[in-house]
């Protein structure tokens, strides 16, 4: 259990600098853990794709193919122009779809240029399921 924030009966109230320090520490810890999780996931997926098996007392692991829409930058720019490409930046799917919902992009033309990418996702299934 976290000892942050301090108990109400604690004498000192943390300063804004203390709060910022704690925030930065948590952010850095989370980023570090996310990076480690991603690296471990890649190693496990590679092993599973080679036919190895992995499980713990609680979980079985598997690799499943998932599909994800992406919009190729050059094609997006050709269809919608430089300004829209710049607005959507990396052509983030959610941003592009938000622009279409807002009426700034033609939704039908956006669907026409969409590419479906398959990615391999590591899946943990509880053994009780």
PyMOL commands that set and color helices and strands:
alter all, ss='L'
color gray80, all
select helices_A, chain A and resi 16-49+73-80+82-88+93-101+107-113
alter helices_A, ss='H'
color red, helices_A
select strands_A, chain A and resi 59-71+114-126
alter strands_A, ss='S'
color yellow, strands_A
deselect
rebuild
show_as cartoon
